[in-house]
Amino acid sequence: GADLVGLVREWNELRATIDTNKNVAMVRYHQDTREPQAKAEQDFWNDSSPLLRELDVVHARALLGSEHGEALDRELGPQLRAIMKCLATTFAPEIRDALAEEAKLTTRHVELTALPEVEFRGEKYSMAGVGKFFTDGDRQTRLEAHQARDTFLSSHAEELDSLYDRLVTLRHGMGTSLGHETFIPLGYEL
């Protein structure tokens, strides 16, 4: 049991390092989606996401199948295995390509909404940037900011609709491939 606890701690440290690197890359990418190195790094993580999910699920299933479950609970708490039970059901090889496509589609959504193309009072903002005016004390400012955002969304409606449609279709397929009627139960397990 002690060896397994040590291995779990080592795995968790490695995954924390990987997750930190992934999150740093995501923040850099969100800061400027047009920067080539940030885009390349985001693409790397998008391509890696199915493999990382698969490794996490293999790890979770191994822990759940271990005869040392009580030792894990004693040393690391029962929450670890509760999380592993949820995680163990979130991957099958047949959804590997869908996971990669999902990552690419969500990245494209970020690219599109991060564009500094929301025109508001002579300035250009991203969707997030114009959002600061949604809570302004002046009612007219709030109204105009929402109208500017709506104009931007309308001008990109076709692509946004296509992205959402493709994401819903992909996620529904992932859910049904894993034995659910829809994506919703899978979404809660993630």
Solvent accessible surface area in square Angstrom, and as a share of the most:
residue,aa,sasa,rsa
1,G,36,0.35
2,A,89,0.69
3,D,121,0.63
4,L,35,0.18
5,V,7,0.04
6,G,37,0.36
7,L,108,0.54
8,V,1,0.00
9,R,111,0.41
10,E,98,0.44
11,W,64,0.23
12,N,58,0.30
13,E,120,0.54
14,L,99,0.49
15,R,40,0.15
16,A,56,0.44
17,T,79,0.46
18,I,55,0.28
19,D,56,0.29
20,T,77,0.45
21,N,75,0.39
22,K,72,0.30
23,N,75,0.39
24,V,63,0.36
25,A,1,0.01
26,M,79,0.35
27,V,79,0.45
28,R,127,0.46
29,Y,1,0.00
30,H,90,0.40
31,Q,141,0.63
32,D,57,0.30
33,T,14,0.08
34,R,159,0.58
35,E,71,0.32
36,P,104,0.65
37,Q,134,0.60
38,A,7,0.06
39,K,65,0.28
40,A,60,0.47
41,E,54,0.24
42,Q,23,0.10
43,D,54,0.28
44,F,116,0.49
45,W,26,0.09
46,N,8,0.04
47,D,85,0.44
48,S,21,0.13
49,S,24,0.16
50,P,6,0.04
51,L,100,0.50
52,L,21,0.10
53,R,43,0.16
54,E,37,0.17
55,L,78,0.39
56,D,21,0.11
57,V,0,0.00
58,V,86,0.49
59,H,27,0.12
60,A,0,0.00
61,R,116,0.42
62,A,66,0.51
63,L,4,0.02
64,L,51,0.25
65,G,68,0.66
66,S,28,0.18
67,E,157,0.70
68,H,69,0.31
69,G,6,0.05
70,E,135,0.61
71,A,14,0.11
72,L,1,0.01
73,D,38,0.20
74,R,177,0.64
75,E,98,0.44
76,L,50,0.25
77,G,21,0.21
78,P,99,0.62
79,Q,117,0.52
80,L,25,0.13
81,R,54,0.20
82,A,46,0.36
83,I,88,0.45
84,M,14,0.06
85,K,126,0.53
86,C,63,0.38
87,L,40,0.20
88,A,12,0.09
89,T,66,0.39
90,T,0,0.00
91,F,5,0.02
92,A,15,0.12
93,P,83,0.52
94,E,119,0.53
95,I,2,0.01
96,R,91,0.33
97,D,118,0.61
98,A,19,0.15
99,L,8,0.04
100,A,21,0.16
101,E,59,0.26
102,E,28,0.12
103,A,16,0.13
104,K,100,0.42
105,L,7,0.03
106,T,49,0.28
107,T,7,0.04
108,R,82,0.30
109,H,47,0.21
110,V,31,0.18
111,E,24,0.11
112,L,2,0.01
113,T,25,0.14
114,A,31,0.24
115,L,38,0.19
116,P,48,0.30
117,E,76,0.34
118,V,1,0.00
119,E,118,0.53
120,F,8,0.03
121,R,136,0.50
122,G,84,0.80
123,E,103,0.46
124,K,122,0.52
125,Y,44,0.17
126,S,27,0.17
127,M,41,0.18
128,A,88,0.69
129,G,24,0.23
130,V,0,0.00
131,G,23,0.22
132,K,132,0.56
133,F,40,0.17
134,F,47,0.20
135,T,120,0.70
136,D,51,0.27
137,G,80,0.77
138,D,70,0.37
139,R,190,0.69
140,Q,92,0.41
141,T,8,0.04
142,R,77,0.28
143,L,87,0.43
144,E,51,0.23
145,A,0,0.00
146,H,63,0.28
147,Q,94,0.42
148,A,13,0.10
149,R,58,0.21
150,D,66,0.34
151,T,93,0.54
152,F,7,0.03
153,L,56,0.28
154,S,80,0.51
155,S,83,0.54
156,H,39,0.18
157,A,40,0.31
158,E,153,0.69
159,E,62,0.28
160,L,10,0.05
161,D,90,0.47
162,S,45,0.29
163,L,3,0.02
164,Y,109,0.41
165,D,92,0.48
166,R,112,0.41
167,L,11,0.05
168,V,102,0.59
169,T,88,0.51
170,L,37,0.18
171,R,70,0.26
172,H,81,0.36
173,G,31,0.30
174,M,3,0.01
175,G,0,0.00
176,T,60,0.35
177,S,54,0.35
178,L,36,0.18
179,G,70,0.67
180,H,43,0.19
181,E,154,0.69
182,T,52,0.30
183,F,45,0.19
184,I,113,0.58
185,P,54,0.34
186,L,1,0.00
187,G,32,0.31
188,Y,187,0.71
189,E,43,0.19
190,L,104,0.52
